[in-house]
Amino acid sequence: MSDVATSVLDATFAALADPTRRAILVRLRSGEASVSELAAPFDMSQPAVSKHLKVLERAGLITRGRDAQRRPCRLRPGPLREAAGWLENYRGFWEDRFQNLDILLDELKEAEDE
């Protein structure tokens, strides 16, 4: 994996580590929103929400446009898709582990029943 791809993943996972930022992304799935619209459900100031938006923007997870005085935010799915792809590489590993555990548990249960 290249250094650029690694830094994109690092920024994506760092941005997703915060529950407020994840909630903002969930809201943006339904369409663009202004900072005040995004701040409404949280018990925090608009400047605090703006700081979260800057983290999301630096990670490439959102874009911020300009519509007169309004600065609508939009979801950018690319980095999330890349993170999901990276995680997908481990799905087979864990499925194999769980399958081996199922086999072991079945063997233990059979031995216990004898």
Residue, then its C-alpha position, 0 to 999 in steps of 0.5 A: m500500500s502506498d504512503v498516500a493510500t495509507s495517509v488517506l486511510d489514517a485520516t479516514f479512520a481518525a475522522l470516523a473515531d469521533p461519534t459526533r463526526r459519524a453522526i454528521l456523516v449519517r445526516l449528510r447521507s440524506g443530502e447536503a446541509s448547512v453548518s447550522e442544520l448540522a449543529a442543531p441536534f448537538d449540544m455544542s456551538q456552531p464553531a465546535v461543529s465547524k471544527h468537526l467539519k474541518v476534520l471531515e473535510r481534511a479527511g476528504l469525507i465531505t466537501r463544503g460549497r458556497d451558495a451565497q452566504r450559505r456553505p452547504c456540506r456534502l458527503r464524499p463517499g470515496p474515502l469511505r469506500e476505500a476504508a470499506g475495501w481495506l476492511e474487506n481484506y480481513r473478512g475472509f480471515w475472520e470468517d476462517r477463524f469463526q469457521n474453525l471455532d465452530i468446528l472446535l465447538d462442535e467437536l467439544k459438544e460431541a465429546e461431551d455428549e459421549 
